[in-house]
Structure formats: structure tokens, C-alpha cells
Amino acid sequence: MTVGSGVRLALFDLDHTLLEGDSDLEWGELLAERGLADASQVRRFLDQYHAGTLVIAELLRFQIEPLARHPAASLEAWRAEFLERRIRPRLGAAGRELVARHAAQGHELALVTATNRFLAEPIAAELAIPHLIATEPERRDGRFTGRWLEPPCFREGKLTALERWLAARGQAWKDVEESWFYSDSHNDLPLLERVDHPVAVRPDAVLLAHARERSWQVLG
């Protein structure tokens, strides 16, 4: 696709939008089953996220540091179980149909999520979403370092990450003819405010009030 070709973007949040649940919580609980994480801490982060008080660096440190402490074979096996047992059952028909509808219209599809790329990649593939914009765990010599690249794909960071993704394709917002973004959370207001068609999906109370005030579409 060339610059100025009038790209039409359909962007999707993951947790509580396409996924009927929270991917970070599901991963954390899977690790907790193995004695590798504290389940109560996982739920505390989730409560902070919904309250709008989450310090994203604390969550990412909790989520990404274990990637550097365990061998690749273990990580891959846990991720496969994560997808099969905890993610696929929570990918409902409504979300899949929404993605398929935009694909049928020839829109460029991207999953835009604060979840790190290691966890989000197989979910994007499962949903047949070809592009993934996510928090990026740092790697050196093919191994995770336990750190991440700044900024995280969270709040304003989602907009920054999307702009970088466009730039890597030789594009900018001026080349986007039309855009949609689907999200459940007030944390995504920076990107929702930027697109042409913001859609609140089973929104939290803050986002619902915001959506009603601006006459945004609300699903669920």
C-alpha cells in the first residue's frame, strides 16, 4: 500500500472488547497455578486498571520479568496452554463477527493492546487480525531481558505506537481515509478521541458517560 492510498483502519482493543475477560489476568493466574505468581497481586492490578489508578510500569514489571527467568521451551508451552485453555473459550462470536465484517469491507485490521507482544501474537492470529500493535518486551540475542520498550502501548502510548506503526509503513494520519476503534475502557480515550468512528464496547462507567455525551456508538 502506498502513501496517500486512502487506508481505512479498523482498530480493536483486546481485553473486555474482543476477549470476554482480561488476558493479563488469565496469564497471571496460569502462572499462579505453577507457583510462579501471586494471584492476589494479579487481581489487584486489574482493580487498579478499572479504577484508572494503574501504574503501568508495575504491571509490566510483574508481567514481563518472568519472561527472562524461564527457558524458551517452558514459555512456549505455557503460552500454548494459555491460548487453548484460557483465551479461545473467551473469544466470543460477536467479536469474531465484528472483525470479519471489517475484513470483508477491505479494511486494514490491527489489534492495539497494552498486553505484551509475546502473549498477544497468538491471539491476533486466532482472530485473523494481521497487524498487532502491542507493548514490546525487550530482547537481546533472542532472549527476553525482563524490560520493555518505551512507551508501553497504554493510554497515550497506544496513539504513539499506532503513529510509529504508520510511519514504519511510510504513512501518517493524513493518509488514513477513515478509522474505527473499538474499546471497553476509559483508559483508551486518547485513541478513541483520535479516530473517525469511536465505538464503546460493553464500556465501563466513565467511558459510557463519555460516549453518551459525544453520541458515540455503544455496543453491548
Sine and cosine of phi, psi and omega as CSV:
sin_phi,cos_phi,sin_psi,cos_psi,sin_omega,cos_omega
0.00,0.00,0.72,-0.70,-0.08,-1.00
-0.98,-0.19,0.34,-0.94,0.03,-1.00
-0.86,0.51,0.70,-0.72,0.03,-1.00
0.99,0.10,0.16,0.99,-0.05,-1.00
-0.99,0.11,0.02,1.00,0.07,-1.00
0.97,0.25,0.78,0.63,0.01,-1.00
-0.89,0.45,0.62,-0.78,0.05,-1.00
-0.89,-0.46,0.91,-0.41,-0.15,-0.99
-0.98,-0.20,0.76,-0.65,0.18,-0.98
-0.91,-0.42,0.92,-0.39,-0.12,-0.99
-0.93,-0.37,0.63,-0.77,-0.08,-1.00
-0.73,-0.68,0.78,-0.62,0.27,-0.96
-0.94,0.33,0.30,-0.95,-0.02,-1.00
-0.98,-0.18,-0.93,0.36,-0.18,-0.98
-0.92,0.40,0.78,-0.62,0.01,-1.00
0.89,0.46,0.24,0.97,0.06,-1.00
-0.88,-0.48,-0.96,0.29,0.15,-0.99
-1.00,0.06,-0.53,0.85,0.01,-1.00
-0.99,-0.13,0.76,-0.65,0.04,-1.00
-1.00,0.08,0.94,0.34,-0.07,-1.00
0.43,-0.90,-0.24,-0.97,-0.06,-1.00
-0.83,-0.56,0.86,-0.51,-0.07,-1.00
-0.91,0.42,-0.62,0.78,0.02,-1.00
-0.90,0.43,-0.65,0.76,0.04,-1.00
-0.90,0.45,-0.69,0.73,-0.02,-1.00
-0.90,0.44,-0.66,0.75,0.04,-1.00
-0.92,0.39,-0.70,0.72,0.00,-1.00
-0.88,0.47,-0.63,0.78,0.01,-1.00
-0.94,0.33,-0.55,0.83,0.08,-1.00
-0.89,0.45,-0.69,0.73,0.05,-1.00
-0.91,0.42,-0.60,0.80,0.01,-1.00
-0.89,0.45,-0.56,0.83,0.06,-1.00
-0.86,0.52,-0.47,0.88,-0.02,-1.00
-0.99,-0.12,0.11,0.99,-0.01,-1.00
0.96,0.27,0.36,0.93,-0.07,-1.00
-0.97,-0.26,-0.03,1.00,0.00,-1.00
-0.45,-0.89,0.35,-0.94,0.02,-1.00
-0.99,-0.12,0.93,-0.37,-0.07,-1.00
-0.88,0.48,-0.57,0.82,-0.01,-1.00
-0.91,0.40,-0.56,0.83,0.04,-1.00
-0.93,0.36,-0.61,0.79,0.05,-1.00
-0.85,0.53,-0.72,0.69,-0.03,-1.00
-0.94,0.34,-0.51,0.86,0.07,-1.00
-0.89,0.45,-0.68,0.74,0.05,-1.00
-0.88,0.48,-0.65,0.76,-0.02,-1.00
-0.90,0.44,-0.67,0.74,0.03,-1.00
-0.89,0.46,-0.65,0.76,0.02,-1.00
-0.91,0.42,-0.61,0.79,0.02,-1.00
-0.87,0.49,-0.75,0.66,-0.04,-1.00
-0.92,0.39,-0.50,0.87,0.01,-1.00
-0.99,0.15,-0.17,0.98,-0.03,-1.00
0.98,0.19,0.31,0.95,-0.04,-1.00
-0.93,-0.36,0.12,0.99,-0.08,-1.00
-0.91,0.40,0.75,-0.66,0.19,-0.98
-1.00,-0.05,0.96,-0.27,-0.20,-0.98
-0.87,0.48,-0.53,0.85,-0.01,-1.00
-0.89,0.45,-0.56,0.83,0.01,-1.00
-0.93,0.37,-0.68,0.73,0.04,-1.00
-0.90,0.43,-0.70,0.71,-0.04,-1.00
-0.91,0.41,-0.62,0.79,0.04,-1.00
-0.88,0.48,-0.69,0.73,0.02,-1.00
-0.91,0.43,-0.61,0.79,-0.11,-0.99
-0.99,0.11,-0.62,0.78,-0.18,-0.98
-1.00,-0.09,-0.53,0.85,-0.01,-1.00
-0.82,0.57,-0.63,0.77,0.02,-1.00
-0.87,0.49,-0.38,0.92,0.01,-1.00
-0.90,0.43,-0.45,0.89,0.00,-1.00
-1.00,0.04,-0.21,0.98,-0.12,-0.99
-0.99,-0.14,-0.13,0.99,-0.10,-1.00
-0.80,-0.60,0.51,-0.86,-0.03,-1.00
-0.91,0.42,0.45,-0.90,-0.05,-1.00
-0.84,0.54,-0.62,0.79,-0.03,-1.00
-0.89,0.46,-0.64,0.77,0.04,-1.00
-0.92,0.39,-0.70,0.71,0.01,-1.00
-0.87,0.50,-0.70,0.71,-0.01,-1.00
-0.90,0.43,-0.65,0.76,0.01,-1.00
-0.91,0.41,-0.67,0.75,0.01,-1.00
-0.92,0.40,-0.63,0.78,-0.01,-1.00
-0.92,0.40,-0.63,0.78,0.04,-1.00
-0.89,0.46,-0.67,0.74,0.05,-1.00
-0.92,0.40,-0.66,0.75,0.06,-1.00
-0.82,0.58,-0.74,0.67,-0.01,-1.00
-0.91,0.40,-0.73,0.69,-0.11,-0.99
-0.94,0.33,-0.71,0.70,-0.17,-0.99
-1.00,-0.07,-0.49,0.87,-0.15,-0.99
-0.91,-0.42,-0.34,0.94,-0.06,-1.00
-0.97,-0.26,-0.81,0.58,-0.06,-1.00
-0.79,0.61,-0.69,0.73,0.01,-1.00
-0.90,0.44,-0.27,0.96,-0.06,-1.00
-0.96,-0.27,0.11,0.99,0.09,-1.00
-0.99,-0.11,1.00,-0.10,-0.13,-0.99
-0.98,0.21,0.22,-0.98,-0.03,-1.00
-0.89,0.46,-0.60,0.80,-0.06,-1.00
-0.88,0.47,-0.69,0.72,0.01,-1.00
-0.91,0.41,-0.68,0.74,0.02,-1.00
-0.89,0.45,-0.65,0.76,0.00,-1.00
-0.92,0.39,-0.60,0.80,0.04,-1.00
-0.89,0.46,-0.73,0.69,0.04,-1.00
-0.88,0.48,-0.71,0.70,-0.03,-1.00
-0.89,0.46,-0.60,0.80,-0.01,-1.00
-0.90,0.44,-0.68,0.74,0.04,-1.00
-0.93,0.37,-0.62,0.78,0.03,-1.00
-0.88,0.48,-0.65,0.76,-0.02,-1.00
-0.90,0.43,-0.40,0.92,0.02,-1.00
-1.00,0.01,0.06,1.00,0.05,-1.00
0.98,0.19,0.33,0.95,0.00,-1.00
-0.98,0.18,0.49,-0.87,0.13,-0.99
-0.97,0.23,0.81,-0.58,-0.07,-1.00
-0.96,-0.27,0.69,-0.73,0.07,-1.00
-0.59,-0.81,0.70,-0.71,0.16,-0.99
-1.00,0.01,0.82,-0.57,-0.06,-1.00
-0.86,-0.51,0.96,-0.28,-0.20,-0.98
-0.62,-0.79,0.54,-0.84,0.10,-0.99
-0.96,0.28,-0.33,0.94,0.06,-1.00
-0.85,0.52,0.61,-0.80,-0.08,-1.00
-0.96,0.29,0.40,-0.92,-0.12,-0.99
-0.85,0.53,-0.60,0.80,-0.03,-1.00
-0.85,0.53,-0.67,0.74,0.00,-1.00
-0.99,0.15,-0.57,0.82,-0.13,-0.99
-0.98,0.17,-0.43,0.90,-0.07,-1.00
-0.83,0.56,-0.78,0.62,-0.01,-1.00
-0.92,0.38,-0.41,0.91,0.04,-1.00
-0.95,0.31,-0.69,0.73,0.07,-1.00
-0.86,0.51,-0.67,0.74,0.02,-1.00
-0.90,0.43,-0.66,0.75,0.02,-1.00
-0.87,0.49,-0.58,0.82,-0.02,-1.00
-1.00,0.04,0.00,1.00,-0.04,-1.00
0.86,0.50,0.63,0.78,0.11,-0.99
-0.98,-0.19,0.91,-0.40,-0.17,-0.98
-0.96,0.28,-0.36,0.93,-0.08,-1.00
-0.88,-0.47,0.66,-0.75,0.00,-1.00
-0.80,-0.60,0.81,-0.58,0.09,-1.00
-0.87,-0.49,0.93,-0.36,-0.20,-0.98
-0.57,-0.82,0.18,-0.98,0.17,-0.99
-0.90,0.44,0.71,-0.70,-0.14,-0.99
-0.97,-0.26,0.94,-0.33,0.13,-0.99
-0.91,0.42,0.64,-0.77,0.01,-1.00
-0.97,0.25,0.65,-0.76,0.09,-1.00
-0.80,-0.61,0.57,-0.82,0.15,-0.99
-0.70,-0.71,0.79,-0.62,-0.03,-1.00
0.81,0.59,0.60,0.80,0.07,-1.00
0.99,0.15,0.02,1.00,-0.03,-1.00
-0.91,-0.42,0.57,-0.82,0.09,-1.00
-0.93,0.37,0.61,-0.79,0.01,-1.00
-0.99,-0.13,-0.23,0.97,-0.10,-0.99
1.00,-0.02,-0.02,1.00,0.05,-1.00
-0.93,-0.36,0.02,-1.00,0.00,-1.00
-0.67,-0.75,0.32,-0.95,0.02,-1.00
-0.99,0.10,0.63,-0.78,0.01,-1.00
-1.00,0.01,0.51,-0.86,-0.15,0.99
-1.00,0.10,0.37,-0.93,0.14,-0.99
-0.87,0.49,0.42,-0.91,0.00,-1.00
-0.99,0.11,0.94,0.33,-0.14,-0.99
-0.53,-0.85,0.70,-0.72,-0.05,-1.00
0.78,0.63,-0.83,-0.56,-0.02,-1.00
-0.87,0.49,-0.42,0.91,0.02,-1.00
-0.89,0.45,-0.45,0.89,0.07,-1.00
-0.91,0.42,-0.67,0.74,0.02,-1.00
-0.91,0.42,-0.68,0.73,0.04,-1.00
-0.88,0.48,-0.71,0.70,-0.01,-1.00
-0.90,0.44,-0.63,0.78,0.03,-1.00
-0.92,0.40,-0.65,0.76,0.02,-1.00
-0.91,0.42,-0.61,0.79,0.06,-1.00
-0.91,0.41,-0.63,0.77,0.02,-1.00
-0.89,0.45,-0.70,0.72,0.06,-1.00
-0.88,0.48,-0.70,0.72,-0.03,-1.00
-0.88,0.47,-0.60,0.80,0.03,-1.00
-0.91,0.42,-0.38,0.93,0.05,-1.00
-1.00,-0.06,0.09,1.00,-0.04,-1.00
0.97,0.25,0.46,0.89,-0.06,-1.00
-0.78,-0.62,0.16,-0.99,0.08,-1.00
-0.54,-0.84,0.02,-1.00,-0.01,-1.00
-0.85,0.53,-0.50,0.87,-0.01,-1.00
-0.91,0.42,-0.32,0.95,0.01,-1.00
-1.00,0.00,-0.07,1.00,0.00,-1.00
-1.00,-0.01,0.92,-0.39,-0.04,-1.00
-0.97,0.26,-0.61,0.79,-0.03,-1.00
-0.41,-0.91,0.56,-0.83,-0.07,-1.00
-0.56,-0.83,0.57,-0.82,0.07,-1.00
-0.81,-0.59,0.54,-0.84,0.17,-0.99
-0.61,-0.79,0.76,-0.65,-0.01,-1.00
-0.93,-0.36,0.80,-0.60,0.01,-1.00
-0.43,-0.90,0.40,-0.92,0.04,-1.00
-0.99,-0.16,-0.19,0.98,-0.31,-0.95
-0.86,-0.51,0.62,-0.79,0.11,-0.99
-0.90,0.44,-0.34,0.94,0.06,-1.00
-0.89,0.45,-0.32,0.95,-0.03,-1.00
-0.99,-0.12,0.23,0.97,-0.02,-1.00
-0.85,0.52,-0.60,0.80,0.01,-1.00
-0.83,0.55,-0.68,0.74,0.01,-1.00
-0.98,0.20,-0.60,0.80,0.06,-1.00
-0.86,0.51,-0.62,0.78,0.01,-1.00
-0.94,0.34,-0.35,0.94,-0.09,-1.00
-1.00,0.05,-0.50,0.87,-0.11,-0.99
-0.99,0.12,0.22,-0.97,0.02,-1.00
-0.96,0.27,-0.59,0.80,-0.08,-1.00
-0.80,-0.60,1.00,0.08,0.08,-1.00
-0.98,0.21,0.71,-0.70,-0.02,-1.00
-0.77,-0.64,0.83,-0.56,0.04,-1.00
-1.00,-0.02,0.83,-0.55,-0.05,-1.00
-0.93,-0.36,0.91,-0.42,-0.06,-1.00
0.68,0.74,0.84,0.54,-0.21,-0.98
-0.95,0.31,0.44,-0.90,0.16,-0.99
-0.94,0.35,0.16,-0.99,-0.13,-0.99
-0.88,0.48,-0.64,0.77,-0.02,-1.00
-0.91,0.41,-0.72,0.69,0.01,-1.00
-0.92,0.39,-0.63,0.78,0.01,-1.00
-0.87,0.49,-0.70,0.71,0.02,-1.00
-0.89,0.46,-0.67,0.75,0.02,-1.00
-0.89,0.45,-0.70,0.71,-0.02,-1.00
-0.90,0.44,-0.67,0.74,0.01,-1.00
-0.91,0.41,-0.63,0.78,0.01,-1.00
-0.88,0.47,-0.57,0.82,-0.06,-1.00
-0.97,-0.23,0.10,0.99,0.03,-1.00
0.87,0.49,0.63,0.78,0.09,-1.00
-0.98,0.21,0.40,-0.92,0.09,-1.00
-0.93,0.35,0.64,-0.77,0.04,-1.00
-0.82,-0.57,0.78,-0.62,0.04,-1.00
-0.92,-0.39,0.66,-0.75,0.08,-1.00
0.99,0.15,0.00,0.00,0.00,0.00
